[in-house]
Amino acid sequence: MKFTLSWLKDHLETDASLDDITYALTDLGLEVEGVTNPAAKLSAFTIGKVIEAEKHPDADKLRICQVETVTGMSQIICGAPNARAGIMVVIAQPGVYVPGIDTTIGVGKIRGVESFGMMCSEREMELSEEHDGIIELESGEVGQSFSDWLAEHDPARVDPVIEIAITPNRPDALGIRGVARDLAARGLGKLKDRDVVPVPASFKYDLLVSIDADTLDGCPVFCGRVIRGVKNGPSPAWLQQALRAIGLRPISFLVDVTNFFTMDRNRPLHVFDADKLAGNLRVHRALGGENILALDDKAYTFQAGQMVISDDNGAQSIAGIMGGADTGCSEETVNVFVESAYWNPVQIAYTGRALQINSDARYRFERGVDPEFTPEGLELAVRLIVDNAGGQASELIQAGKVPNYARAYRLDVARVKSLVGMDIPERTQRATLTDLGFRLEGDIAHVPSWRPDVLGEADLVEEVARVASLTKLVGIPFARVDLGVPKSVLSLGQTREQTARRMIASLGYNECVTYSFIDHAAAAMFGGGTDATMLSNPISSEMSHMRPSLLPGLLQAAARNQARGIMDMALFEVGPIWHGGEPEDQETLACGILVGHTGPKDVHNTRRAVDVYDAKADAEAVLHALGAPSKVQFQRGQSDWWHPGRSARMALGKTSLAGFGEIHPKVLAALDVKGPVVAFAIHTKNIPTPKSTSPTRPALSISDLQAVERDFAFVVDQSVEAITVVNAVQGAEKALIEEVRVFDEFIGGSLAEGLKSLAVTVRLQPKDATLKDADIEAVAAKIVEKVTKVTGGTLRS
């Protein structure tokens, strides 16, 4: 939305500066996107007077001029044919930038004679295309700013152009008068009266307008007047300048009038050539298939239900959007029919989008114009046409009636304080609403017809606060419910998600955010794909089910990276999964995968392929960060997508805390992932809640007694896991055994087939007294007995 400062002052009586106006507009919610001020680029140019002008000794077309300037007498070489003594000129002194030639003036020599500046033409100053000679001023004083002289004698040339952004809820601000009304309410001036003085009717025209019954919801009122004997042609200079300033091209007077009121009053109009109309006008809905050549010289085909203005020959206008070329006005137009109607915003939007037409009329009608202004806007246009183009106007031709959108709400002056937090006196609130056009009857505020966005009492409060300026709002913190350190606002589950995400990232993984929807095949591969998790309206066939695991998304991400040459990856995701269709079937997992090698090649040959123990170590680190017990059970029996011999569950009894291991090769092949791939999955909700919720760490307990380490080697069946032996040893004497580590595994040699030797180191830490040999032997005997009982193995001799 663009307008000039002088155009704004046609509606607003104000002495406010340009800066004050632009600041107020943004503060009122009409954000200023740009200001083009022609005076700014002319501020360095000053007025001078040519005292002498002599012919250049070495150039017939050049003159050596002695010019009186703001800094004294200066010598300037000029080639303009009108350079002569006694004229007032515009001077660009050395150091001044001249926009028309994109040059900064300096001191130079022309044919051996020094020149100290430049006398400018209009084109050199980008005032017009005139460059046959330098500017000659009829008045002015030496040293006076040229921009000040223009502001006094030719203000249109230095008229600032303001561009503002209009939010969809403020259609009234699409007219310059609506902008002026807001500024007047802010206190930057007084809104001028613009009373409508209708042109008296000189005759009755036999043109009839009808609106079909099924179209009244889209066009409740249609008004028009016929004007005979108009003389169409170029618009007056003031109208052409106003339109050009905001980027519109003047076409002809009749067309320019409609563009003027579109911008001035947010009232789109249309002018038909009355002599080109056949019969009467009918507003109706298209049956579908009708064609029209519009004013943009493009042909459009109507769809069924779109609103059309037709005469006896067919469609002549796309209602509320664009007129037809067949009945458009030209220089030969003598008799016109000026139309002003109200169109339903939603239906105009549907038609405009379907036909892909963007016009100023559509833009305004689909946002909402003032329905009560429909006949008044017509009278304003008729008055302007008759006053400038002559002619006689007919009686008003109207179909339908102006819709009644009247509504009123109670003004509760106390709500401004409670809703906005600003203390505004009642008198100020009432004055603000009155200045904005609201009619107050006691505590009831009647909403003006041009404000479709005001739909309740809270909107009245918003208007009062907006005009008063929200910059005056002072922030006041909420009072604390409880004194002291505030309690955490995050739930335990949210805290665990955050902790897991940070911990896995610190281990070197890159976070992924994948879709919660996956295809049926991938879902079935990971234990899902049932009807309970199937979407009723999926985005695509590849997103038909809720994911039962985070691993499919991570593996698919790995496959995409491998396809682009990235073979070593550490990816993770923390997010929800679904085992069914009920709320309780949702669970949050923290998953990570490792693909390829542990790092790049180096001279120390430390690079190796990732293995199960990398995933196990990372899973243990995450569990520790989430507060899981340090001693957990490692169990077999993982799901089918895990490698059966290279995976395990970490559990407390029957409660699974995590799973880790290699992904099954069949799964990798199905998802086109080059393996092997190791992974872990943490069930964050299954981790026991710590007994102490205090963030304070317990006191460190260190024994001052000597620890003792003993090594044991057991011969067991090859099917016995090392963790089984470790758990058996730890359970032999929980009070003394602090740590058990496996340090050797041996198969073959003197051992019988099917047997293996597992060697462990047991660390004994006394707490009450130093261990004696008898104490150590007693513990050793318990260890051997426990391992033999649990595994069936024997102590290796």
Salt bridges, closest charged atoms under 4 A:
ASP27 OD2 - ARG186 NH2 3.03
ASP60 OD1 - LYS55 NZ 3.13
GLU122 OE1 - ARG157 NH1 3.46
GLU126 OE1 - LYS41 NZ 2.82
GLU136 OE1 - ARG84 NH2 2.84
ASP154 OD2 - ARG157 NE 2.81
ASP172 OD2 - ARG170 NH2 2.87
ASP172 OD1 - ARG451 NE 3.69
ASP182 OD2 - ARG170 NH2 3.01
ASP182 OD2 - ARG466 NH1 2.77
ASP212 OD2 - ARG282 NH2 2.77
ASP217 OD1 - ARG285 NH2 2.91
ASP264 OD1 - HIS11 NE2 2.65
ASP264 OD2 - ARG265 NE 3.38
ASP273 OD2 - LYS276 NZ 3.96
GLU366 OE1 - ARG362 NE 3.10
GLU366 OE2 - ARG367 NH1 3.02
GLU379 OE1 - ARG225 NH1 2.75
ASP387 OD1 - ARG383 NH1 3.24
ASP412 OD2 - ARG410 NH2 3.56
GLU441 OE2 - ARG439 NH1 2.44
GLU441 OE1 - HIS446 NE2 3.17
ASP443 OD1 - ARG430 NH1 3.93
ASP453 OD2 - ARG451 NH2 2.80
GLU457 OE1 - ARG415 NH1 3.59
GLU463 OE2 - ARG451 NH2 2.89
GLU463 OE1 - ARG466 NH2 2.63
GLU511 OE2 - ARG501 NE 2.79
ASP568 OD1 - HIS597 ND1 3.64
ASP568 OD2 - ARG607 NH1 3.21
GLU573 OE2 - ARG547 NH1 3.24
GLU587 OE1 - HIS579 NE2 2.90
GLU587 OE2 - HIS683 ND1 2.58
ASP611 OD2 - ARG608 NH1 3.60
ASP614 OD1 - ARG608 NH2 2.77
GLU620 OE2 - LYS616 NZ 2.95
GLU662 OE2 - ARG646 NH1 3.47
GLU709 OE2 - ARG763 NH1 3.30
GLU721 OE2 - ARG636 NE 2.65
GLU733 OE1 - LYS782 NZ 2.91
GLU738 OE1 - ARG763 NE 2.90
GLU739 OE1 - ARG741 NH1 3.42
GLU745 OE2 - LYS756 NZ 3.73
